[in-house]
Amino acid sequence: MLAPGVPTAVAHDIAAHAGDPKAMAKAVVDRTMDATFGFDGIDSYGPAAAFDVIDLAADKTTAVATAIRTLDADLVSASDNRSVRAAIREDAKAIDGMVRFPGSQTMPWRADRPAIALYDTLSQDGRLPETVRADALHAKVAVAATVLAHRESDDFAAFHDADYSNAAGPTVHFPVSPRQIDPWAAGGISETDNAFYKSVGAADLTRALA
């Protein structure tokens, strides 16, 4: 599946590297991130602030789901402690969601945080129980294993020079306040009405933290 904004020229890259998935992924990412839209440099912009090619092989997606399900359950249990719950929220707030431009406070995806960066932050927080830190590292490694190629911008002009330098890999819906939970669900745009969110116990974690 190709995301909106991907230039049609990636068809050549896909065909040219049909036998080498990693080379194909790198070529597609480079082609996309090097593309510009606009008029000869006037108000021109790239198609993406960050772009990945993700490997959805069954063994990798199963490993991701298993690791995140374990971590989410640990976080729910650990959040019974008020100070630990505050530390988890602080770590999450340190990782911006994928909507990072002025005037976006009411938009969805503000709590869709880059999973690798989030789990890395949790894994290094000495205020959290050792089990949580170990499982966060395991989840980080599992998610990172799905990323075949990635590039990002630390100065995305189309979003008022927003920094996406930590936005590698898939995101995870990780709200820390009620207003961040599925803010556009009433309008038919949901971040939680999907099988993965339900299968890993994310709803229980949301109730515990937000």
N, C-alpha and C positions, 0 to 999 in steps of 0.2 A: 504494500500500500504506500502510495506517495502522498505527502502532505501538500496542502495548498501552497503555492509560491515556488514549488520546485520547477525549475526550467525544463522544458520538454527535451532539451539537449541531453539530459541524463540517460535517455534511451540509448544513446551511443555508448555511454560508459557502462551501462548494464550489459549490452551485447558484447562489448569488447572484453569484459572480464567475467564472462559467464562461468568460467571454471575456477574462479578465485574470489570467493565471497568477500574477503577482507580488502582486496584490491578494488573490487567493485564498490564496496561501501565507501572507501576513501575517495574514490573518483566522484561518486555521487555527492558526497558531502562537500568536496572541494568545488565542484561545479556549482552547487547551490550557493555556497557562501561567497563565491567569487562573483556571482551574478549581481547586476544592479538594474533597477527599474527607474525610469524617469526620463529626463530630457538632457542628454549630453552633460551630465554632472550638475545640472540645475535641479535642486530638490530631488536628487537621485537617492536611492536607498536600497539596501540589500533585502532579500526576501525573508530573512529570518535573523533573530537575535541570537539564536542558538539552534543547532541542527544536528541530529543523530541518525544513524542507521542502526536499528535494533534487531538483534537476533531473537526470533520468537520460537526457536526450537523447543519442543515439548520438555526436554530435560531441563533446559535453562528456566523456562517459565515456571515449571514445577518447583525448582530449587528456590526461585524468588518468592513464590507464594508461601512455601514452607518456612523460609527464613523470616519473612515479614509477619506471618501468623504467630510464630514463636515470640518475636520481638514485641508485637502489639500486646500479646497476653502478658508478657513481663512488665511492659509499661503500665498496663491497667493495674496490675497488682502493686507495683512500686508507687503508683500515684496515690495510694491510700495515705502515704506519708506526705504531709503538707509541704515540707521543705523540698522533698524530692519532686513533687508535682510542680512546684514553682521553678525548679531547675530545668525540668523537661520543657516547660513553657518558654523559659528564657532561651534555651538552646534552639527551639523551633523558631522563635521570633528573630533569631540571628540569621536565619536563612529565608530570604525573601521569596515569596511566591513568584509565579511567572508573569504576573502583571506588575510592571515596575515603572510606570510613568505617571506624571502628575495628573490629578483629577480622576484617578482610577479606583478610589476608595469603595465605590459601590459596585464594582465589577466582580464577576466570578473569577476563579483561578488565583486569587490573592493568597489562598492557603494551599495551593498546589505547589509544593516545594520540591526542588531537586532532591531526589531520594538519596543519591550518593553523598551529597554535601550534608544533608540532615543526619544521616546515619553515622557519618564520620564524626560529626560534632558530638552526637550522643556517646559514641564509643570512647571519646577522649575526655569526657566530663567526670572528674573524680568525685563529684557529689552524688553520682548515681551508683546503685548497687553493681557489683562486679558482673553479675549475671546479665543485667541489662546492657552493660558496656560490651560484654563479649558477644551477645546476640546482635547488638547494633553493628558491630564489626562484621559479623557473619552475613547480615543482611546487606551491608554495603558491598561486600565482595560478590555476593550473589547477583545483585543488581548490576554492578560494574561488568560482570562477565557477559552481560547481554549486549554491551555497547561495542559494535564492530568499528565504528568510526564516529568522530565528534569534532565539531568546531563551534566556537562561540565568539561573541563580541563583548568587549569591555567598554564600548562607547557607541551604543546603537542609536544612530542619529534619529531614526524614525520614532523612537520612544524617548525623545529629549535626552539623548546621550546616556541612557540607562546602562548599567553594568550587568552583564550576564556571564561574567567570567567563571561563576561556580555552577552554571546551569548545564552540567553534563549528565546525559542519560535521562531515564524516565523520571516522572514526578510522582509524588504521593500526596493525596489530600490529607492535610494534617492541620486542622483548625485548632486555635487555642482560645477562641472566644465565640460566643453564640452567633455574632454577626458574620463570621467567616464560614459558617456551615451552610453549604449549598445556597448561596444568596439569591440565585436566580431560578431556584427549583419551581417556584410558583409560575414562572413564565415558560417552563418546559425545558430549561437547560439545567441538567443535574450533574453534579460531580460525584454523587454517591450511589446513584441508581444503576449499578453495574455489578456483574458477578464477582469480579475480583475484590472490590471494596467489601462486599458482603462476606466473601469466603475467608478473608484474613482477619476478621474480627475488628475491622476498623471502626465500625459503629460503636462498639463498646469503648474503644479508645477515645473516640470523639466525645462520648458522654462523660468520660472520666476527666478529660482535660479542658473541654470547652464549656 
